[in-house]
Amino acid sequence: MVQRWLLHPAAKPVLWLLLAAPAASLLWRGFHDALGPNPAEALIRGLGDWTLRLLCLTLLVTPLRTWTGWHALARWRRSLGVTTFLYGTLHWLAYAWLDQGLDWAALVHDVAKRPFILVGTAAWLAMLPLAATSFNAAIRAMGGRRWQDLHKTVYGIALAGLLHFFWVKAGKNDFAEVALYGMVILGLLTWRWQRWRIGN
Amino acid sequence: MHPLKDRGFRHPVASDITPRDLWQNRRQWMQAAAAAGMGLAGLSSLNAQAQALTGPGKLPKLAAGRSGVAGAIVMDKPTSYADLTHYNNFYEFGTDKGDPGRLADSLQTRPWTVTIEGAVQKPRTFGIEDLLKLAPLEERIYRLRCVEGWSMVIPWIGYSLSQLIKQVQPTGNAKYVEFVSQANPAQMPGLRSGVLDWPYREGLRMDEAMHPLTLLAMGLYGEVLPKQNGAPVRLVVPWKYGFKSAKSLVKIRLVEQQPVSSWTRAAPEEYGFFSNVNPHVDHPRWSQATERRIGEDGLFTRKRPTLMFNGYEAQVGSLYAGMDLKKYY
């Protein structure tokens, strides 16, 4: 039943609409002065939150397939991965523009000086090769094995994203959300690690 | 009588709130007196600005005269009442800036007492009604710079903290002042979190506490303090980062040793004792060179440069003469 929905021709467009909705909502509210007293902060944080959520969702696809047998989910993994990259890009651009005023000297200084921004920027840059090879021709050109190895860096990116978020929240000693994302990401990594161990 | 200092008026206690029309008449009278009596063109526009600074009328009125303290009235456009009451750091009600505006209603601000003790000859507990009539209330328009990199402009009502401290006659041992905020878990849901060591504590050096700009605030926008802004009585130290200005005060202690503030205890490398606004000393995790004015700068407006001592250098710079402000941050 679920498989049939997942394979429906409308499934992909619906998925794209759902994935675009948070960004569309944030941007619409941003341009209509509906993001509260500090709209720049709300926009940057909102985009960052969604980057992390989509990263978790991307990592969830494979375990979910295994647990439920909904193999058609595989069709969604790349869409989720590419969307994660797009949200990460918007998040970084919003920071560069709204927080740093697109002043490149200030940006370089800020990125170099502040570990949490450095790690966040590194995580975003590390997503670039994954996004750039996210089409079928790239997989054929690289060969499945090498493509898979490259895309395993997503686990490192997830940990870097988590560290970035941890440092953002550390200033307020407010770790409830960090713990939540941490449990999800570490849980998903542990699941994979155990599968590899068994597989080997 | 000096029309600007407003010393000749009777001042209300919380139980006898001035009717709105009377209070507005008095402002018009002040405006006329200032314009006619002083003959200074700038003053009438200043007073016109002050006259517009009334809250939405939800809270009891608090009449106040315009402050004559040097630097007490900045010319910046005040932050809107809505932003000022819905974008707050008051962790006793939660760490999200929307939490205090949503949850602070549970705080009971009557009855309320503030105890002043320690190195003083006459320790005393003041009821909030005593505090409201202890000295003439003044309206002061201060900049507020948060350590997080945003700022507001707030029309406070209160009087210099020194007025209160003089009442208890500090002894020679009083070198510092420690402020303790209310910490009642039944009324403050944020206390369940371990974000900070409760109750919230802050401190000032004695000369900082006695500086005329250091304000004991009991109102804003012509009304008593909204609960999310630290009702019923709080500290405002305009040249320091916002967290130095402790809210909902219950105790003030004059002490010999430098007190350890809650934020210094939580992260000493990030939050020093002085915490003066200083664009040249970065927070370990972000620059302090610029700031975003809440509600005024649009989404794509560049942040504005932060001023040394938040723009109060002329008034307070001498307090720190010869000090290495990078070391004593």
Interface residues (C-beta under 8 A of the other chain):
Chain A: G30 F31 D33 L35 G36 P37 N38 P39 A40 E41 L43 W97 L98 D99 G101 A106 D110 K113 R114 F116 W167 G171 K172 N173 D174 A176
Chain B: A82 D83 H86 Y87 Y91 T95 K97 G98 W150 S193 G194 V195 L196 A266 A267 E270 D282 R285 W286 S287 R292 I294 G295 G298 L299 F300 R302 K303
